[in-house]
Amino acid sequence: MRYSDPQADEVRAIRDAIAKEHDHDVEKIAQAIKAREVRSGRRVVCLPPREVAVSEGFVTTVPPRRPAP
């Protein structure tokens, strides 16, 4: 028997409704999110991508480099 978490179930239901609304197309979902961000008028923070380092078969992320002052 699976444990039911009401908050997780609600999040899953919302996620599934959004996916269904956009035909389960990731590009359409991303465009809808961007449009919603613009309409909100709030400041949206975009962080630079992190570098990925592969070493000895392990993949780790490297913190972004800070520009020189």
CHARMM internal coordinates of N, CA and C (Angstrom, degrees):
IC EDIT
DIST 1 N 1 CA 1.4396
DIST 1 CA 1 C 1.5296
ANGL 1 N 1 CA 1 C 109.02
DIST 1 C 2 N 1.3228
ANGL 1 CA 1 C 2 N 116.54
DIHE 1 N 1 CA 1 C 2 N 132.53
DIST 2 N 2 CA 1.4542
ANGL 1 C 2 N 2 CA 122.27
DIHE 1 CA 1 C 2 N 2 CA -178.43
DIST 2 CA 2 C 1.5280
ANGL 2 N 2 CA 2 C 110.12
DIHE 1 C 2 N 2 CA 2 C -86.32
DIST 2 C 3 N 1.3274
ANGL 2 CA 2 C 3 N 115.86
DIHE 2 N 2 CA 2 C 3 N 134.42
DIST 3 N 3 CA 1.4557
ANGL 2 C 3 N 3 CA 121.20
DIHE 2 CA 2 C 3 N 3 CA 176.03
DIST 3 CA 3 C 1.5216
ANGL 3 N 3 CA 3 C 108.75
DIHE 2 C 3 N 3 CA 3 C -71.06
DIST 3 C 4 N 1.3086
ANGL 3 CA 3 C 4 N 117.72
DIHE 3 N 3 CA 3 C 4 N 135.34
DIST 4 N 4 CA 1.4536
ANGL 3 C 4 N 4 CA 121.71
DIHE 3 CA 3 C 4 N 4 CA -178.93
DIST 4 CA 4 C 1.5287
ANGL 4 N 4 CA 4 C 109.58
DIHE 3 C 4 N 4 CA 4 C -106.46
DIST 4 C 5 N 1.3153
ANGL 4 CA 4 C 5 N 115.78
DIHE 4 N 4 CA 4 C 5 N 121.57
DIST 5 N 5 CA 1.4553
ANGL 4 C 5 N 5 CA 122.32
DIHE 4 CA 4 C 5 N 5 CA 177.44
DIST 5 CA 5 C 1.5266
ANGL 5 N 5 CA 5 C 107.04
DIHE 4 C 5 N 5 CA 5 C -106.11
DIST 5 C 6 N 1.3295
ANGL 5 CA 5 C 6 N 118.76
DIHE 5 N 5 CA 5 C 6 N 114.90
DIST 6 N 6 CA 1.4630
ANGL 5 C 6 N 6 CA 121.05
DIHE 5 CA 5 C 6 N 6 CA -175.25
DIST 6 CA 6 C 1.5332
ANGL 6 N 6 CA 6 C 113.72
DIHE 5 C 6 N 6 CA 6 C -57.44
DIST 6 C 7 N 1.3395
ANGL 6 CA 6 C 7 N 117.94
DIHE 6 N 6 CA 6 C 7 N -40.63
DIST 7 N 7 CA 1.4582
ANGL 6 C 7 N 7 CA 119.80
DIHE 6 CA 6 C 7 N 7 CA 179.70
DIST 7 CA 7 C 1.5303
ANGL 7 N 7 CA 7 C 111.51
DIHE 6 C 7 N 7 CA 7 C -66.81
DIST 7 C 8 N 1.3175
ANGL 7 CA 7 C 8 N 116.60
DIHE 7 N 7 CA 7 C 8 N -43.67
DIST 8 N 8 CA 1.4662
ANGL 7 C 8 N 8 CA 120.17
DIHE 7 CA 7 C 8 N 8 CA 178.92
DIST 8 CA 8 C 1.5246
ANGL 8 N 8 CA 8 C 110.31
DIHE 7 C 8 N 8 CA 8 C -64.83
DIST 8 C 9 N 1.3320
ANGL 8 CA 8 C 9 N 116.74
DIHE 8 N 8 CA 8 C 9 N -39.50
DIST 9 N 9 CA 1.4682
ANGL 8 C 9 N 9 CA 120.48
DIHE 8 CA 8 C 9 N 9 CA 178.45
DIST 9 CA 9 C 1.5256
ANGL 9 N 9 CA 9 C 110.79
DIHE 8 C 9 N 9 CA 9 C -62.61
DIST 9 C 10 N 1.3370
ANGL 9 CA 9 C 10 N 116.52
DIHE 9 N 9 CA 9 C 10 N -39.63
DIST 10 N 10 CA 1.4655
ANGL 9 C 10 N 10 CA 120.43
DIHE 9 CA 9 C 10 N 10 CA 178.95
DIST 10 CA 10 C 1.5212
ANGL 10 N 10 CA 10 C 111.12
DIHE 9 C 10 N 10 CA 10 C -65.38
DIST 10 C 11 N 1.3364
ANGL 10 CA 10 C 11 N 116.56
DIHE 10 N 10 CA 10 C 11 N -43.63
DIST 11 N 11 CA 1.4648
ANGL 10 C 11 N 11 CA 120.47
DIHE 10 CA 10 C 11 N 11 CA 178.46
DIST 11 CA 11 C 1.5265
ANGL 11 N 11 CA 11 C 110.40
DIHE 10 C 11 N 11 CA 11 C -62.49
DIST 11 C 12 N 1.3134
ANGL 11 CA 11 C 12 N 116.84
DIHE 11 N 11 CA 11 C 12 N -43.49
DIST 12 N 12 CA 1.4756
ANGL 11 C 12 N 12 CA 120.35
DIHE 11 CA 11 C 12 N 12 CA 178.99
DIST 12 CA 12 C 1.5263
ANGL 12 N 12 CA 12 C 110.90
DIHE 11 C 12 N 12 CA 12 C -62.20
DIST 12 C 13 N 1.3245
ANGL 12 CA 12 C 13 N 117.62
DIHE 12 N 12 CA 12 C 13 N -41.10
DIST 13 N 13 CA 1.4649
ANGL 12 C 13 N 13 CA 121.39
DIHE 12 CA 12 C 13 N 13 CA -179.78
DIST 13 CA 13 C 1.5295
ANGL 13 N 13 CA 13 C 110.28
DIHE 12 C 13 N 13 CA 13 C -64.10
DIST 13 C 14 N 1.3286
ANGL 13 CA 13 C 14 N 117.32
DIHE 13 N 13 CA 13 C 14 N -42.77
DIST 14 N 14 CA 1.4657
ANGL 13 C 14 N 14 CA 121.03
DIHE 13 CA 13 C 14 N 14 CA 178.52
DIST 14 CA 14 C 1.5191
ANGL 14 N 14 CA 14 C 110.19
DIHE 13 C 14 N 14 CA 14 C -65.16
DIST 14 C 15 N 1.3295
ANGL 14 CA 14 C 15 N 116.56
DIHE 14 N 14 CA 14 C 15 N -44.13
DIST 15 N 15 CA 1.4656
ANGL 14 C 15 N 15 CA 121.01
DIHE 14 CA 14 C 15 N 15 CA 178.95
DIST 15 CA 15 C 1.5269
ANGL 15 N 15 CA 15 C 110.95
DIHE 14 C 15 N 15 CA 15 C -59.85
DIST 15 C 16 N 1.3306
ANGL 15 CA 15 C 16 N 116.33
DIHE 15 N 15 CA 15 C 16 N -44.33
DIST 16 N 16 CA 1.4623
ANGL 15 C 16 N 16 CA 120.23
DIHE 15 CA 15 C 16 N 16 CA 179.78
DIST 16 CA 16 C 1.5262
ANGL 16 N 16 CA 16 C 111.69
DIHE 15 C 16 N 16 CA 16 C -65.80
DIST 16 C 17 N 1.3399
ANGL 16 CA 16 C 17 N 117.71
DIHE 16 N 16 CA 16 C 17 N -37.41
DIST 17 N 17 CA 1.4623
ANGL 16 C 17 N 17 CA 121.18
DIHE 16 CA 16 C 17 N 17 CA 178.90
DIST 17 CA 17 C 1.5242
ANGL 17 N 17 CA 17 C 110.87
DIHE 16 C 17 N 17 CA 17 C -65.66
DIST 17 C 18 N 1.3537
ANGL 17 CA 17 C 18 N 116.35
DIHE 17 N 17 CA 17 C 18 N -42.25
DIST 18 N 18 CA 1.4640
ANGL 17 C 18 N 18 CA 119.94
DIHE 17 CA 17 C 18 N 18 CA 178.14
DIST 18 CA 18 C 1.5191
ANGL 18 N 18 CA 18 C 110.57
DIHE 17 C 18 N 18 CA 18 C -64.36
DIST 18 C 19 N 1.3132
ANGL 18 CA 18 C 19 N 117.33
DIHE 18 N 18 CA 18 C 19 N -43.62
DIST 19 N 19 CA 1.4657
ANGL 18 C 19 N 19 CA 121.00
DIHE 18 CA 18 C 19 N 19 CA 179.30
DIST 19 CA 19 C 1.5298
ANGL 19 N 19 CA 19 C 110.74
DIHE 18 C 19 N 19 CA 19 C -62.15
DIST 19 C 20 N 1.3170
ANGL 19 CA 19 C 20 N 116.70
DIHE 19 N 19 CA 19 C 20 N -43.47
DIST 20 N 20 CA 1.4675
ANGL 19 C 20 N 20 CA 120.81
DIHE 19 CA 19 C 20 N 20 CA -179.83
DIST 20 CA 20 C 1.5312
ANGL 20 N 20 CA 20 C 110.61
DIHE 19 C 20 N 20 CA 20 C -64.49
DIST 20 C 21 N 1.3455
ANGL 20 CA 20 C 21 N 116.33
DIHE 20 N 20 CA 20 C 21 N -40.26
DIST 21 N 21 CA 1.4637
ANGL 20 C 21 N 21 CA 121.71
DIHE 20 CA 20 C 21 N 21 CA -179.54
DIST 21 CA 21 C 1.5300
ANGL 21 N 21 CA 21 C 111.24
DIHE 20 C 21 N 21 CA 21 C -60.59
DIST 21 C 22 N 1.3380
ANGL 21 CA 21 C 22 N 116.99
DIHE 21 N 21 CA 21 C 22 N -29.74
DIST 22 N 22 CA 1.4586
ANGL 21 C 22 N 22 CA 122.00
DIHE 21 CA 21 C 22 N 22 CA -178.17
DIST 22 CA 22 C 1.5262
ANGL 22 N 22 CA 22 C 112.07
DIHE 21 C 22 N 22 CA 22 C -110.24
DIST 22 C 23 N 1.3201
ANGL 22 CA 22 C 23 N 116.59
DIHE 22 N 22 CA 22 C 23 N 26.58
DIST 23 N 23 CA 1.4734
ANGL 22 C 23 N 23 CA 123.26
DIHE 22 CA 22 C 23 N 23 CA 175.88
DIST 23 CA 23 C 1.5291
ANGL 23 N 23 CA 23 C 112.53
DIHE 22 C 23 N 23 CA 23 C 56.45
DIST 23 C 24 N 1.3193
ANGL 23 CA 23 C 24 N 117.76
DIHE 23 N 23 CA 23 C 24 N 30.60
DIST 24 N 24 CA 1.4656
ANGL 23 C 24 N 24 CA 123.42
DIHE 23 CA 23 C 24 N 24 CA 178.96
DIST 24 CA 24 C 1.5285
ANGL 24 N 24 CA 24 C 111.93
DIHE 23 C 24 N 24 CA 24 C 56.05
DIST 24 C 25 N 1.3448
ANGL 24 CA 24 C 25 N 116.55
DIHE 24 N 24 CA 24 C 25 N 28.40
DIST 25 N 25 CA 1.4607
ANGL 24 C 25 N 25 CA 123.14
DIHE 24 CA 24 C 25 N 25 CA -179.71
DIST 25 CA 25 C 1.5319
ANGL 25 N 25 CA 25 C 108.30
DIHE 24 C 25 N 25 CA 25 C -98.55
DIST 25 C 26 N 1.3287
ANGL 25 CA 25 C 26 N 116.42
DIHE 25 N 25 CA 25 C 26 N 115.60
DIST 26 N 26 CA 1.4616
ANGL 25 C 26 N 26 CA 121.25
DIHE 25 CA 25 C 26 N 26 CA -176.23
DIST 26 CA 26 C 1.5247
ANGL 26 N 26 CA 26 C 111.06
DIHE 25 C 26 N 26 CA 26 C -60.73
DIST 26 C 27 N 1.3143
ANGL 26 CA 26 C 27 N 118.02
DIHE 26 N 26 CA 26 C 27 N -39.44
DIST 27 N 27 CA 1.4666
ANGL 26 C 27 N 27 CA 121.11
DIHE 26 CA 26 C 27 N 27 CA 179.65
DIST 27 CA 27 C 1.5238
ANGL 27 N 27 CA 27 C 110.96
DIHE 26 C 27 N 27 CA 27 C -62.56
DIST 27 C 28 N 1.3267
ANGL 27 CA 27 C 28 N 117.42
DIHE 27 N 27 CA 27 C 28 N -43.69
DIST 28 N 28 CA 1.4692
ANGL 27 C 28 N 28 CA 121.09
DIHE 27 CA 27 C 28 N 28 CA 179.05
DIST 28 CA 28 C 1.5303
ANGL 28 N 28 CA 28 C 110.99
DIHE 27 C 28 N 28 CA 28 C -65.35
DIST 28 C 29 N 1.3195
ANGL 28 CA 28 C 29 N 116.74
DIHE 28 N 28 CA 28 C 29 N -39.12
DIST 29 N 29 CA 1.4682
ANGL 28 C 29 N 29 CA 120.67
DIHE 28 CA 28 C 29 N 29 CA 178.27
DIST 29 CA 29 C 1.5250
ANGL 29 N 29 CA 29 C 109.44
DIHE 28 C 29 N 29 CA 29 C -64.05
DIST 29 C 30 N 1.3327
ANGL 29 CA 29 C 30 N 117.83
DIHE 29 N 29 CA 29 C 30 N -44.77
DIST 30 N 30 CA 1.4643
ANGL 29 C 30 N 30 CA 121.52
DIHE 29 CA 29 C 30 N 30 CA 179.99
DIST 30 CA 30 C 1.5250
ANGL 30 N 30 CA 30 C 110.75
DIHE 29 C 30 N 30 CA 30 C -62.72
DIST 30 C 31 N 1.3352
ANGL 30 CA 30 C 31 N 118.03
DIHE 30 N 30 CA 30 C 31 N -41.26
DIST 31 N 31 CA 1.4595
ANGL 30 C 31 N 31 CA 121.17
DIHE 30 CA 30 C 31 N 31 CA 178.53
DIST 31 CA 31 C 1.5291
ANGL 31 N 31 CA 31 C 110.50
DIHE 30 C 31 N 31 CA 31 C -63.89
DIST 31 C 32 N 1.3238
ANGL 31 CA 31 C 32 N 117.23
DIHE 31 N 31 CA 31 C 32 N -40.48
DIST 32 N 32 CA 1.4617
ANGL 31 C 32 N 32 CA 121.13
DIHE 31 CA 31 C 32 N 32 CA 179.12
DIST 32 CA 32 C 1.5317
ANGL 32 N 32 CA 32 C 110.83
DIHE 31 C 32 N 32 CA 32 C -64.57
DIST 32 C 33 N 1.3317
ANGL 32 CA 32 C 33 N 116.58
DIHE 32 N 32 CA 32 C 33 N -39.16
DIST 33 N 33 CA 1.4658
ANGL 32 C 33 N 33 CA 120.25
DIHE 32 CA 32 C 33 N 33 CA 178.58
DIST 33 CA 33 C 1.5268
ANGL 33 N 33 CA 33 C 110.06
DIHE 32 C 33 N 33 CA 33 C -65.16
DIST 33 C 34 N 1.3345
ANGL 33 CA 33 C 34 N 117.01
DIHE 33 N 33 CA 33 C 34 N -44.61
DIST 34 N 34 CA 1.4646
ANGL 33 C 34 N 34 CA 120.58
DIHE 33 CA 33 C 34 N 34 CA 179.09
DIST 34 CA 34 C 1.5247
ANGL 34 N 34 CA 34 C 110.74
DIHE 33 C 34 N 34 CA 34 C -61.49
DIST 34 C 35 N 1.3294
ANGL 34 CA 34 C 35 N 117.33
DIHE 34 N 34 CA 34 C 35 N -43.04
DIST 35 N 35 CA 1.4650
ANGL 34 C 35 N 35 CA 120.99
DIHE 34 CA 34 C 35 N 35 CA 179.24
DIST 35 CA 35 C 1.5273
ANGL 35 N 35 CA 35 C 110.57
DIHE 34 C 35 N 35 CA 35 C -62.98
DIST 35 C 36 N 1.3052
ANGL 35 CA 35 C 36 N 116.83
DIHE 35 N 35 CA 35 C 36 N -39.35
DIST 36 N 36 CA 1.4698
ANGL 35 C 36 N 36 CA 120.71
DIHE 35 CA 35 C 36 N 36 CA 178.94
DIST 36 CA 36 C 1.5319
ANGL 36 N 36 CA 36 C 110.58
DIHE 35 C 36 N 36 CA 36 C -66.11
DIST 36 C 37 N 1.3269
ANGL 36 CA 36 C 37 N 117.20
DIHE 36 N 36 CA 36 C 37 N -38.71
DIST 37 N 37 CA 1.4608
ANGL 36 C 37 N 37 CA 121.12
DIHE 36 CA 36 C 37 N 37 CA 177.12
DIST 37 CA 37 C 1.5204
ANGL 37 N 37 CA 37 C 110.44
DIHE 36 C 37 N 37 CA 37 C -60.45
DIST 37 C 38 N 1.3353
ANGL 37 CA 37 C 38 N 117.63
DIHE 37 N 37 CA 37 C 38 N -44.51
DIST 38 N 38 CA 1.4579
ANGL 37 C 38 N 38 CA 122.15
DIHE 37 CA 37 C 38 N 38 CA -179.17
DIST 38 CA 38 C 1.5301
ANGL 38 N 38 CA 38 C 110.22
DIHE 37 C 38 N 38 CA 38 C -64.60
DIST 38 C 39 N 1.3214
ANGL 38 CA 38 C 39 N 117.03
DIHE 38 N 38 CA 38 C 39 N -45.53
DIST 39 N 39 CA 1.4671
ANGL 38 C 39 N 39 CA 121.29
DIHE 38 CA 38 C 39 N 39 CA -178.87
DIST 39 CA 39 C 1.5188
ANGL 39 N 39 CA 39 C 112.42
DIHE 38 C 39 N 39 CA 39 C -64.59
DIST 39 C 40 N 1.3291
ANGL 39 CA 39 C 40 N 116.81
DIHE 39 N 39 CA 39 C 40 N -28.64
DIST 40 N 40 CA 1.4611
ANGL 39 C 40 N 40 CA 119.80
DIHE 39 CA 39 C 40 N 40 CA -175.96
DIST 40 CA 40 C 1.5269
ANGL 40 N 40 CA 40 C 111.89
DIHE 39 C 40 N 40 CA 40 C -67.86
DIST 40 C 41 N 1.3192
ANGL 40 CA 40 C 41 N 117.15
DIHE 40 N 40 CA 40 C 41 N -28.29
DIST 41 N 41 CA 1.4504
ANGL 40 C 41 N 41 CA 120.75
DIHE 40 CA 40 C 41 N 41 CA -178.54
DIST 41 CA 41 C 1.5214
ANGL 41 N 41 CA 41 C 113.19
DIHE 40 C 41 N 41 CA 41 C 77.21
DIST 41 C 42 N 1.3019
ANGL 41 CA 41 C 42 N 117.69
DIHE 41 N 41 CA 41 C 42 N 1.04
DIST 42 N 42 CA 1.4634
ANGL 41 C 42 N 42 CA 121.42
DIHE 41 CA 41 C 42 N 42 CA 179.67
DIST 42 CA 42 C 1.5190
ANGL 42 N 42 CA 42 C 110.09
DIHE 41 C 42 N 42 CA 42 C -84.13
DIST 42 C 43 N 1.3078
ANGL 42 CA 42 C 43 N 115.43
DIHE 42 N 42 CA 42 C 43 N 155.83
DIST 43 N 43 CA 1.4589
ANGL 42 C 43 N 43 CA 121.07
DIHE 42 CA 42 C 43 N 43 CA 176.84
DIST 43 CA 43 C 1.5291
ANGL 43 N 43 CA 43 C 108.26
DIHE 42 C 43 N 43 CA 43 C -75.91
DIST 43 C 44 N 1.3139
ANGL 43 CA 43 C 44 N 116.27
DIHE 43 N 43 CA 43 C 44 N 127.18
DIST 44 N 44 CA 1.4590
ANGL 43 C 44 N 44 CA 121.61
DIHE 43 CA 43 C 44 N 44 CA 179.83
DIST 44 CA 44 C 1.5174
ANGL 44 N 44 CA 44 C 108.16
DIHE 43 C 44 N 44 CA 44 C -108.94
DIST 44 C 45 N 1.3134
ANGL 44 CA 44 C 45 N 116.53
DIHE 44 N 44 CA 44 C 45 N 126.75
DIST 45 N 45 CA 1.4585
ANGL 44 C 45 N 45 CA 121.47
DIHE 44 CA 44 C 45 N 45 CA -178.72
DIST 45 CA 45 C 1.5223
ANGL 45 N 45 CA 45 C 109.28
DIHE 44 C 45 N 45 CA 45 C -90.21
DIST 45 C 46 N 1.3154
ANGL 45 CA 45 C 46 N 116.28
DIHE 45 N 45 CA 45 C 46 N 128.40
DIST 46 N 46 CA 1.4651
ANGL 45 C 46 N 46 CA 121.69
DIHE 45 CA 45 C 46 N 46 CA 176.71
DIST 46 CA 46 C 1.5239
ANGL 46 N 46 CA 46 C 107.77
DIHE 45 C 46 N 46 CA 46 C -115.37
DIST 46 C 47 N 1.2961
ANGL 46 CA 46 C 47 N 116.19
DIHE 46 N 46 CA 46 C 47 N 112.31
DIST 47 N 47 CA 1.4564
ANGL 46 C 47 N 47 CA 121.13
DIHE 46 CA 46 C 47 N 47 CA 179.87
DIST 47 CA 47 C 1.5185
ANGL 47 N 47 CA 47 C 110.30
DIHE 46 C 47 N 47 CA 47 C -86.27
DIST 47 C 48 N 1.3307
ANGL 47 CA 47 C 48 N 117.26
DIHE 47 N 47 CA 47 C 48 N 148.68
DIST 48 N 48 CA 1.4685
ANGL 47 C 48 N 48 CA 119.24
DIHE 47 CA 47 C 48 N 48 CA 178.12
DIST 48 CA 48 C 1.5237
ANGL 48 N 48 CA 48 C 109.83
DIHE 47 C 48 N 48 CA 48 C -68.10
DIST 48 C 49 N 1.3313
ANGL 48 CA 48 C 49 N 116.96
DIHE 48 N 48 CA 48 C 49 N 151.41
DIST 49 N 49 CA 1.4619
ANGL 48 C 49 N 49 CA 118.76
DIHE 48 CA 48 C 49 N 49 CA 179.13
DIST 49 CA 49 C 1.5216
ANGL 49 N 49 CA 49 C 110.98
DIHE 48 C 49 N 49 CA 49 C -64.38
DIST 49 C 50 N 1.3158
ANGL 49 CA 49 C 50 N 115.20
DIHE 49 N 49 CA 49 C 50 N 149.39
DIST 50 N 50 CA 1.4668
ANGL 49 C 50 N 50 CA 120.22
DIHE 49 CA 49 C 50 N 50 CA 177.44
DIST 50 CA 50 C 1.5184
ANGL 50 N 50 CA 50 C 109.74
DIHE 49 C 50 N 50 CA 50 C -88.31
DIST 50 C 51 N 1.3133
ANGL 50 CA 50 C 51 N 114.41
DIHE 50 N 50 CA 50 C 51 N 147.34
DIST 51 N 51 CA 1.4677
ANGL 50 C 51 N 51 CA 119.30
DIHE 50 CA 50 C 51 N 51 CA 175.28
DIST 51 CA 51 C 1.5285
ANGL 51 N 51 CA 51 C 108.53
DIHE 50 C 51 N 51 CA 51 C -76.52
DIST 51 C 52 N 1.3133
ANGL 51 CA 51 C 52 N 116.04
DIHE 51 N 51 CA 51 C 52 N 147.94
DIST 52 N 52 CA 1.4533
ANGL 51 C 52 N 52 CA 121.03
DIHE 51 CA 51 C 52 N 52 CA 177.38
DIST 52 CA 52 C 1.5149
ANGL 52 N 52 CA 52 C 107.83
DIHE 51 C 52 N 52 CA 52 C -111.08
DIST 52 C 53 N 1.3229
ANGL 52 CA 52 C 53 N 116.03
DIHE 52 N 52 CA 52 C 53 N 128.23
DIST 53 N 53 CA 1.4565
ANGL 52 C 53 N 53 CA 121.12
DIHE 52 CA 52 C 53 N 53 CA 179.52
DIST 53 CA 53 C 1.5274
ANGL 53 N 53 CA 53 C 108.96
DIHE 52 C 53 N 53 CA 53 C -112.20
DIST 53 C 54 N 1.3183
ANGL 53 CA 53 C 54 N 115.89
DIHE 53 N 53 CA 53 C 54 N 130.67
DIST 54 N 54 CA 1.4580
ANGL 53 C 54 N 54 CA 120.75
DIHE 53 CA 53 C 54 N 54 CA 177.30
DIST 54 CA 54 C 1.5160
ANGL 54 N 54 CA 54 C 107.14
DIHE 53 C 54 N 54 CA 54 C -110.10
DIST 54 C 55 N 1.3248
ANGL 54 CA 54 C 55 N 114.86
DIHE 54 N 54 CA 54 C 55 N 122.34
DIST 55 N 55 CA 1.4523
ANGL 54 C 55 N 55 CA 119.34
DIHE 54 CA 54 C 55 N 55 CA -177.81
DIST 55 CA 55 C 1.5167
ANGL 55 N 55 CA 55 C 109.32
DIHE 54 C 55 N 55 CA 55 C -142.82
DIST 55 C 56 N 1.3123
ANGL 55 CA 55 C 56 N 116.53
DIHE 55 N 55 CA 55 C 56 N 125.63
DIST 56 N 56 CA 1.4665
ANGL 55 C 56 N 56 CA 121.54
DIHE 55 CA 55 C 56 N 56 CA 177.02
DIST 56 CA 56 C 1.5313
ANGL 56 N 56 CA 56 C 112.26
DIHE 55 C 56 N 56 CA 56 C 53.33
DIST 56 C 57 N 1.3342
ANGL 56 CA 56 C 57 N 116.55
DIHE 56 N 56 CA 56 C 57 N 35.21
DIST 57 N 57 CA 1.4523
ANGL 56 C 57 N 57 CA 120.10
DIHE 56 CA 56 C 57 N 57 CA 177.88
DIST 57 CA 57 C 1.5134
ANGL 57 N 57 CA 57 C 113.95
DIHE 56 C 57 N 57 CA 57 C 83.75
DIST 57 C 58 N 1.3328
ANGL 57 CA 57 C 58 N 118.37
DIHE 57 N 57 CA 57 C 58 N -0.51
DIST 58 N 58 CA 1.4592
ANGL 57 C 58 N 58 CA 122.09
DIHE 57 CA 57 C 58 N 58 CA 178.69
DIST 58 CA 58 C 1.5183
ANGL 58 N 58 CA 58 C 109.38
DIHE 57 C 58 N 58 CA 58 C -104.78
DIST 58 C 59 N 1.3165
ANGL 58 CA 58 C 59 N 116.19
DIHE 58 N 58 CA 58 C 59 N 142.18
DIST 59 N 59 CA 1.4652
ANGL 58 C 59 N 59 CA 121.28
DIHE 58 CA 58 C 59 N 59 CA 177.01
DIST 59 CA 59 C 1.5130
ANGL 59 N 59 CA 59 C 107.68
DIHE 58 C 59 N 59 CA 59 C -109.21
DIST 59 C 60 N 1.3208
ANGL 59 CA 59 C 60 N 115.89
DIHE 59 N 59 CA 59 C 60 N 125.31
DIST 60 N 60 CA 1.4566
ANGL 59 C 60 N 60 CA 120.55
DIHE 59 CA 59 C 60 N 60 CA 178.35
DIST 60 CA 60 C 1.5242
ANGL 60 N 60 CA 60 C 109.07
DIHE 59 C 60 N 60 CA 60 C -130.98
DIST 60 C 61 N 1.3195
ANGL 60 CA 60 C 61 N 116.60
DIHE 60 N 60 CA 60 C 61 N 156.96
DIST 61 N 61 CA 1.4551
ANGL 60 C 61 N 61 CA 119.50
DIHE 60 CA 60 C 61 N 61 CA 175.10
DIST 61 CA 61 C 1.5148
ANGL 61 N 61 CA 61 C 108.67
DIHE 60 C 61 N 61 CA 61 C -96.41
DIST 61 C 62 N 1.3120
ANGL 61 CA 61 C 62 N 114.53
DIHE 61 N 61 CA 61 C 62 N 146.99
DIST 62 N 62 CA 1.4505
ANGL 61 C 62 N 62 CA 121.17
DIHE 61 CA 61 C 62 N 62 CA -179.83
DIST 62 CA 62 C 1.5138
ANGL 62 N 62 CA 62 C 107.08
DIHE 61 C 62 N 62 CA 62 C -110.21
DIST 62 C 63 N 1.3304
ANGL 62 CA 62 C 63 N 118.34
DIHE 62 N 62 CA 62 C 63 N 131.84
DIST 63 N 63 CA 1.4763
ANGL 62 C 63 N 63 CA 118.95
DIHE 62 CA 62 C 63 N 63 CA 178.81
DIST 63 CA 63 C 1.5177
ANGL 63 N 63 CA 63 C 110.73
DIHE 62 C 63 N 63 CA 63 C -56.97
DIST 63 C 64 N 1.3393
ANGL 63 CA 63 C 64 N 117.64
DIHE 63 N 63 CA 63 C 64 N 145.86
DIST 64 N 64 CA 1.4651
ANGL 63 C 64 N 64 CA 119.28
DIHE 63 CA 63 C 64 N 64 CA -179.43
DIST 64 CA 64 C 1.5277
ANGL 64 N 64 CA 64 C 110.96
DIHE 63 C 64 N 64 CA 64 C -61.41
DIST 64 C 65 N 1.3223
ANGL 64 CA 64 C 65 N 114.92
DIHE 64 N 64 CA 64 C 65 N 146.61
DIST 65 N 65 CA 1.4592
ANGL 64 C 65 N 65 CA 119.90
DIHE 64 CA 64 C 65 N 65 CA 178.19
DIST 65 CA 65 C 1.5078
ANGL 65 N 65 CA 65 C 109.69
DIHE 64 C 65 N 65 CA 65 C -76.04
DIST 65 C 66 N 1.3022
ANGL 65 CA 65 C 66 N 115.54
DIHE 65 N 65 CA 65 C 66 N 139.54
DIST 66 N 66 CA 1.4659
ANGL 65 C 66 N 66 CA 119.81
DIHE 65 CA 65 C 66 N 66 CA 178.00
DIST 66 CA 66 C 1.5233
ANGL 66 N 66 CA 66 C 107.96
DIHE 65 C 66 N 66 CA 66 C -90.03
DIST 66 C 67 N 1.3503
ANGL 66 CA 66 C 67 N 115.97
DIHE 66 N 66 CA 66 C 67 N 137.45
DIST 67 N 67 CA 1.4598
ANGL 66 C 67 N 67 CA 117.99
DIHE 66 CA 66 C 67 N 67 CA 179.25
DIST 67 CA 67 C 1.5218
ANGL 67 N 67 CA 67 C 111.41
DIHE 66 C 67 N 67 CA 67 C -64.90
DIST 67 C 68 N 1.3071
ANGL 67 CA 67 C 68 N 116.12
DIHE 67 N 67 CA 67 C 68 N 149.22
DIST 68 N 68 CA 1.4653
ANGL 67 C 68 N 68 CA 120.74
DIHE 67 CA 67 C 68 N 68 CA 178.13
DIST 68 CA 68 C 1.5202
ANGL 68 N 68 CA 68 C 109.42
DIHE 67 C 68 N 68 CA 68 C -66.80
DIST 68 C 69 N 1.3274
ANGL 68 CA 68 C 69 N 117.43
DIHE 68 N 68 CA 68 C 69 N 142.90
DIST 69 N 69 CA 1.4792
ANGL 68 C 69 N 69 CA 120.00
DIHE 68 CA 68 C 69 N 69 CA -179.07
DIST 69 CA 69 C 1.5043
ANGL 69 N 69 CA 69 C 113.55
DIHE 68 C 69 N 69 CA 69 C -67.48
END
COOR INIT
IC SEED 1 N 1 CA 1 C
IC BUILD
